[in-house]
Amino acid sequence: MYLNVKAHKEVYLFLAQTSAVKVEELTTVNKVRLKQHIGNIHEDDLNKIMNRVKWGFDL
């Protein structure tokens, strides 16, 4: 299974360019380190990401 999930700039207007969520490179960030909220991920894309996380980490 392909672990990346594309985020198209046409769908996510806060992106400067089409990007990808690299599931194998996920990390956590403390919300104190974030300067501002720039956007939300749609539920269907979030489900794709979560399914790939589960598959990629054999959960």
Biopython code that builds the backbone (N, CA, C, O; Angstrom):
import numpy as np
from Bio.PDB.StructureBuilder import StructureBuilder

atoms = [
    (1, "MET", "N", (0.849, -1.186, 0.000)),
    (1, "MET", "CA", (0.000, 0.000, 0.000)),
    (1, "MET", "C", (0.887, 1.239, 0.000)),
    (1, "MET", "O", (1.929, 1.280, 0.654)),
    (2, "TYR", "N", (0.452, 2.234, -0.740)),
    (2, "TYR", "CA", (1.146, 3.507, -0.825)),
    (2, "TYR", "C", (0.847, 4.298, 0.445)),
    (2, "TYR", "O", (-0.323, 4.519, 0.758)),
    (3, "LEU", "N", (1.871, 4.733, 1.189)),
    (3, "LEU", "CA", (1.659, 5.363, 2.490)),
    (3, "LEU", "C", (1.418, 6.869, 2.439)),
    (3, "LEU", "O", (0.939, 7.438, 3.420)),
    (4, "ASN", "N", (1.732, 7.527, 1.334)),
    (4, "ASN", "CA", (1.519, 8.971, 1.249)),
    (4, "ASN", "C", (0.071, 9.294, 0.894)),
    (4, "ASN", "O", (-0.588, 8.535, 0.184)),
    (5, "VAL", "N", (-0.415, 10.423, 1.394)),
    (5, "VAL", "CA", (-1.746, 10.928, 1.046)),
    (5, "VAL", "C", (-1.556, 12.331, 0.494)),
    (5, "VAL", "O", (-1.025, 13.203, 1.182)),
    (6, "LYS", "N", (-1.986, 12.556, -0.743)),
    (6, "LYS", "CA", (-1.822, 13.879, -1.367)),
    (6, "LYS", "C", (-2.827, 14.874, -0.822)),
    (6, "LYS", "O", (-3.984, 14.542, -0.566)),
    (7, "ALA", "N", (-2.365, 16.091, -0.652)),
    (7, "ALA", "CA", (-3.207, 17.221, -0.254)),
    (7, "ALA", "C", (-3.071, 18.264, -1.359)),
    (7, "ALA", "O", (-2.042, 18.931, -1.475)),
    (8, "HIS", "N", (-4.108, 18.395, -2.158)),
    (8, "HIS", "CA", (-4.061, 19.279, -3.320)),
    (8, "HIS", "C", (-4.329, 20.728, -2.931)),
    (8, "HIS", "O", (-5.234, 21.021, -2.150)),
    (9, "LYS", "N", (-3.524, 21.627, -3.490)),
    (9, "LYS", "CA", (-3.666, 23.049, -3.154)),
    (9, "LYS", "C", (-5.001, 23.614, -3.612)),
    (9, "LYS", "O", (-5.449, 24.630, -3.080)),
    (10, "GLU", "N", (-5.649, 22.978, -4.592)),
    (10, "GLU", "CA", (-6.966, 23.434, -5.042)),
    (10, "GLU", "C", (-8.042, 23.131, -3.993)),
    (10, "GLU", "O", (-9.053, 23.830, -3.915)),
    (11, "VAL", "N", (-7.822, 22.096, -3.195)),
    (11, "VAL", "CA", (-8.769, 21.706, -2.141)),
    (11, "VAL", "C", (-8.435, 22.427, -0.848)),
    (11, "VAL", "O", (-9.324, 22.907, -0.144)),
    (12, "TYR", "N", (-7.147, 22.500, -0.541)),
    (12, "TYR", "CA", (-6.673, 23.133, 0.696)),
    (12, "TYR", "C", (-6.029, 24.469, 0.342)),
    (12, "TYR", "O", (-4.835, 24.542, 0.051)),
    (13, "LEU", "N", (-6.824, 25.501, 0.373)),
    (13, "LEU", "CA", (-6.386, 26.813, -0.103)),
    (13, "LEU", "C", (-5.254, 27.413, 0.720)),
    (13, "LEU", "O", (-4.595, 28.348, 0.266)),
    (14, "PHE", "N", (-5.017, 26.892, 1.923)),
    (14, "PHE", "CA", (-3.925, 27.394, 2.752)),
    (14, "PHE", "C", (-2.568, 26.848, 2.324)),
    (14, "PHE", "O", (-1.542, 27.302, 2.829)),
    (15, "LEU", "N", (-2.538, 25.885, 1.404)),
    (15, "LEU", "CA", (-1.279, 25.320, 0.912)),
    (15, "LEU", "C", (-0.743, 26.145, -0.248)),
    (15, "LEU", "O", (-1.510, 26.577, -1.108)),
    (16, "ALA", "N", (0.560, 26.367, -0.278)),
    (16, "ALA", "CA", (1.191, 27.076, -1.386)),
    (16, "ALA", "C", (1.339, 26.172, -2.602)),
    (16, "ALA", "O", (1.361, 26.648, -3.738)),
    (17, "GLN", "N", (1.441, 24.863, -2.362)),
    (17, "GLN", "CA", (1.573, 23.883, -3.445)),
    (17, "GLN", "C", (0.974, 22.560, -2.999)),
    (17, "GLN", "O", (0.797, 22.317, -1.806)),
    (18, "THR", "N", (0.662, 21.707, -3.970)),
    (18, "THR", "CA", (0.161, 20.384, -3.641)),
    (18, "THR", "C", (1.214, 19.674, -2.809)),
    (18, "THR", "O", (2.397, 19.689, -3.149)),
    (19, "SER", "N", (0.791, 19.062, -1.736)),
    (19, "SER", "CA", (1.711, 18.448, -0.780)),
    (19, "SER", "C", (1.305, 17.009, -0.522)),
    (19, "SER", "O", (0.305, 16.531, -1.058)),
    (20, "ALA", "N", (2.079, 16.326, 0.294)),
    (20, "ALA", "CA", (1.765, 14.946, 0.658)),
    (20, "ALA", "C", (2.020, 14.738, 2.140)),
    (20, "ALA", "O", (2.984, 15.253, 2.706)),
    (21, "VAL", "N", (1.133, 13.973, 2.748)),
    (21, "VAL", "CA", (1.347, 13.527, 4.123)),
    (21, "VAL", "C", (2.148, 12.246, 4.017)),
    (21, "VAL", "O", (1.665, 11.256, 3.469)),
    (22, "LYS", "N", (3.364, 12.252, 4.533)),
    (22, "LYS", "CA", (4.222, 11.071, 4.498)),
    (22, "LYS", "C", (4.026, 10.312, 5.802)),
    (22, "LYS", "O", (4.637, 10.622, 6.825)),
    (23, "VAL", "N", (3.162, 9.317, 5.738)),
    (23, "VAL", "CA", (2.767, 8.587, 6.940)),
    (23, "VAL", "C", (3.973, 7.974, 7.650)),
    (23, "VAL", "O", (4.011, 7.934, 8.880)),
    (24, "GLU", "N", (4.942, 7.503, 6.897)),
    (24, "GLU", "CA", (6.110, 6.871, 7.517)),
    (24, "GLU", "C", (7.008, 7.887, 8.219)),
    (24, "GLU", "O", (7.933, 7.492, 8.929)),
    (25, "GLU", "N", (6.760, 9.179, 8.042)),
    (25, "GLU", "CA", (7.563, 10.219, 8.670)),
    (25, "GLU", "C", (6.757, 11.061, 9.658)),
    (25, "GLU", "O", (7.144, 12.190, 9.961)),
    (26, "LEU", "N", (5.659, 10.536, 10.155)),
    (26, "LEU", "CA", (4.832, 11.278, 11.110)),
    (26, "LEU", "C", (5.596, 11.551, 12.397)),
    (26, "LEU", "O", (6.409, 10.742, 12.845)),
    (27, "THR", "N", (5.317, 12.699, 12.974)),
    (27, "THR", "CA", (5.900, 13.074, 14.254)),
    (27, "THR", "C", (4.883, 13.929, 15.009)),
    (27, "THR", "O", (3.887, 14.372, 14.437)),
    (28, "THR", "N", (5.132, 14.148, 16.252)),
    (28, "THR", "CA", (4.242, 14.994, 17.041)),
    (28, "THR", "C", (4.878, 16.357, 17.260)),
    (28, "THR", "O", (6.101, 16.499, 17.270)),
    (29, "VAL", "N", (4.024, 17.351, 17.434)),
    (29, "VAL", "CA", (4.476, 18.713, 17.707)),
    (29, "VAL", "C", (3.605, 19.253, 18.827)),
    (29, "VAL", "O", (2.379, 19.147, 18.779)),
    (30, "ASN", "N", (4.230, 19.821, 19.817)),
    (30, "ASN", "CA", (3.480, 20.438, 20.905)),
    (30, "ASN", "C", (2.756, 21.659, 20.369)),
    (30, "ASN", "O", (3.353, 22.469, 19.660)),
    (31, "LYS", "N", (1.470, 21.805, 20.697)),
    (31, "LYS", "CA", (0.697, 22.918, 20.149)),
    (31, "LYS", "C", (1.223, 24.281, 20.589)),
    (31, "LYS", "O", (0.905, 25.286, 19.954)),
    (32, "VAL", "N", (2.009, 24.345, 21.646)),
    (32, "VAL", "CA", (2.615, 25.605, 22.096)),
    (32, "VAL", "C", (3.602, 26.122, 21.039)),
    (32, "VAL", "O", (3.798, 27.329, 20.903)),
    (33, "ARG", "N", (4.221, 25.194, 20.291)),
    (33, "ARG", "CA", (5.197, 25.586, 19.269)),
    (33, "ARG", "C", (4.554, 26.110, 17.989)),
    (33, "ARG", "O", (5.235, 26.716, 17.162)),
    (34, "LEU", "N", (3.255, 25.885, 17.816)),
    (34, "LEU", "CA", (2.573, 26.360, 16.617)),
    (34, "LEU", "C", (2.209, 27.833, 16.768)),
    (34, "LEU", "O", (1.684, 28.249, 17.800)),
    (35, "LYS", "N", (2.489, 28.606, 15.746)),
    (35, "LYS", "CA", (2.240, 30.048, 15.820)),
    (35, "LYS", "C", (0.792, 30.392, 15.498)),
    (35, "LYS", "O", (0.197, 31.253, 16.146)),
    (36, "GLN", "N", (0.220, 29.718, 14.493)),
    (36, "GLN", "CA", (-1.162, 30.017, 14.114)),
    (36, "GLN", "C", (-1.799, 28.815, 13.438)),
    (36, "GLN", "O", (-1.106, 27.957, 12.891)),
    (37, "HIS", "N", (-3.106, 28.760, 13.479)),
    (37, "HIS", "CA", (-3.874, 27.720, 12.814)),
    (37, "HIS", "C", (-4.064, 28.154, 11.368)),
    (37, "HIS", "O", (-4.546, 29.257, 11.113)),
    (38, "ILE", "N", (-3.688, 27.290, 10.409)),
    (38, "ILE", "CA", (-3.802, 27.695, 9.009)),
    (38, "ILE", "C", (-4.902, 26.959, 8.256)),
    (38, "ILE", "O", (-5.301, 27.403, 7.179)),
    (39, "GLY", "N", (-5.404, 25.849, 8.786)),
    (39, "GLY", "CA", (-6.462, 25.139, 8.081)),
    (39, "GLY", "C", (-6.766, 23.792, 8.708)),
    (39, "GLY", "O", (-6.108, 23.361, 9.654)),
    (40, "ASN", "N", (-7.774, 23.140, 8.161)),
    (40, "ASN", "CA", (-8.212, 21.829, 8.630)),
    (40, "ASN", "C", (-8.140, 20.817, 7.504)),
    (40, "ASN", "O", (-8.246, 21.171, 6.330)),
    (41, "ILE", "N", (-7.960, 19.559, 7.866)),
    (41, "ILE", "CA", (-7.960, 18.464, 6.907)),
    (41, "ILE", "C", (-9.374, 17.911, 6.840)),
    (41, "ILE", "O", (-10.001, 17.676, 7.873)),
    (42, "HIS", "N", (-9.879, 17.702, 5.631)),
    (42, "HIS", "CA", (-11.220, 17.152, 5.461)),
    (42, "HIS", "C", (-11.302, 15.739, 6.040)),
    (42, "HIS", "O", (-10.315, 15.003, 6.052)),
    (43, "GLU", "N", (-12.470, 15.380, 6.510)),
    (43, "GLU", "CA", (-12.661, 14.100, 7.191)),
    (43, "GLU", "C", (-12.293, 12.903, 6.309)),
    (43, "GLU", "O", (-11.707, 11.941, 6.806)),
    (44, "ASP", "N", (-12.620, 12.937, 5.019)),
    (44, "ASP", "CA", (-12.284, 11.814, 4.150)),
    (44, "ASP", "C", (-10.769, 11.651, 3.995)),
    (44, "ASP", "O", (-10.269, 10.527, 3.966)),
    (45, "ASP", "N", (-10.041, 12.760, 3.897)),
    (45, "ASP", "CA", (-8.575, 12.674, 3.823)),
    (45, "ASP", "C", (-7.988, 12.223, 5.161)),
    (45, "ASP", "O", (-7.020, 11.463, 5.188)),
    (46, "LEU", "N", (-8.561, 12.682, 6.255)),
    (46, "LEU", "CA", (-8.101, 12.250, 7.569)),
    (46, "LEU", "C", (-8.299, 10.744, 7.737)),
    (46, "LEU", "O", (-7.450, 10.065, 8.315)),
    (47, "ASN", "N", (-9.410, 10.229, 7.236)),
    (47, "ASN", "CA", (-9.649, 8.779, 7.291)),
    (47, "ASN", "C", (-8.623, 8.019, 6.464)),
    (47, "ASN", "O", (-8.162, 6.956, 6.879)),
    (48, "LYS", "N", (-8.258, 8.550, 5.297)),
    (48, "LYS", "CA", (-7.218, 7.923, 4.475)),
    (48, "LYS", "C", (-5.892, 7.878, 5.238)),
    (48, "LYS", "O", (-5.199, 6.861, 5.244)),
    (49, "ILE", "N", (-5.557, 8.991, 5.876)),
    (49, "ILE", "CA", (-4.308, 9.065, 6.650)),
    (49, "ILE", "C", (-4.329, 8.049, 7.786)),
    (49, "ILE", "O", (-3.359, 7.320, 7.990)),
    (50, "MET", "N", (-5.429, 8.003, 8.520)),
    (50, "MET", "CA", (-5.527, 7.079, 9.662)),
    (50, "MET", "C", (-5.459, 5.623, 9.206)),
    (50, "MET", "O", (-4.827, 4.804, 9.872)),
    (51, "ASN", "N", (-6.092, 5.289, 8.093)),
    (51, "ASN", "CA", (-6.025, 3.923, 7.573)),
    (51, "ASN", "C", (-4.609, 3.541, 7.177)),
    (51, "ASN", "O", (-4.179, 2.409, 7.398)),
    (52, "ARG", "N", (-3.888, 4.485, 6.593)),
    (52, "ARG", "CA", (-2.499, 4.208, 6.216)),
    (52, "ARG", "C", (-1.585, 4.106, 7.435)),
    (52, "ARG", "O", (-0.638, 3.320, 7.437)),
    (53, "VAL", "N", (-1.865, 4.896, 8.469)),
    (53, "VAL", "CA", (-1.107, 4.780, 9.718)),
    (53, "VAL", "C", (-1.324, 3.397, 10.304)),
    (53, "VAL", "O", (-0.366, 2.726, 10.688)),
    (54, "LYS", "N", (-2.571, 2.967, 10.375)),
    (54, "LYS", "CA", (-2.870, 1.647, 10.931)),
    (54, "LYS", "C", (-2.181, 0.546, 10.137)),
    (54, "LYS", "O", (-1.612, -0.380, 10.716)),
    (55, "TRP", "N", (-2.231, 0.646, 8.821)),
    (55, "TRP", "CA", (-1.605, -0.370, 7.981)),
    (55, "TRP", "C", (-0.079, -0.294, 8.089)),
    (55, "TRP", "O", (0.589, -1.318, 8.236)),
    (56, "GLY", "N", (0.462, 0.910, 8.016)),
    (56, "GLY", "CA", (1.912, 1.087, 8.017)),
    (56, "GLY", "C", (2.574, 0.662, 9.327)),
    (56, "GLY", "O", (3.713, 0.195, 9.326)),
    (57, "PHE", "N", (1.863, 0.824, 10.443)),
    (57, "PHE", "CA", (2.407, 0.445, 11.741)),
    (57, "PHE", "C", (1.809, -0.850, 12.267)),
    (57, "PHE", "O", (1.985, -1.204, 13.432)),
    (58, "ASP", "N", (1.096, -1.553, 11.383)),
    (58, "ASP", "CA", (0.520, -2.861, 11.683)),
    (58, "ASP", "C", (-0.334, -2.821, 12.942)),
    (58, "ASP", "O", (-0.179, -3.650, 13.838)),
    (59, "LEU", "N", (-1.234, -1.853, 12.998)),
    (59, "LEU", "CA", (-2.130, -1.705, 14.164)),
    (59, "LEU", "C", (-3.466, -2.366, 13.905)),
    (59, "LEU", "O", (-4.343, -2.343, 14.768)),
]
sb = StructureBuilder()
sb.init_structure("model")
sb.init_model(0)
sb.init_chain("A")
sb.init_seg("    ")
for serial, (resi, resn, name, xyz) in enumerate(atoms, 1):
    if name == "N":
        sb.init_residue(resn, " ", resi, " ")
    sb.init_atom(name, np.array(xyz, "f"), 0.0, 1.0, " ", f" {name:<3s}", serial, name[0])
structure = sb.get_structure()
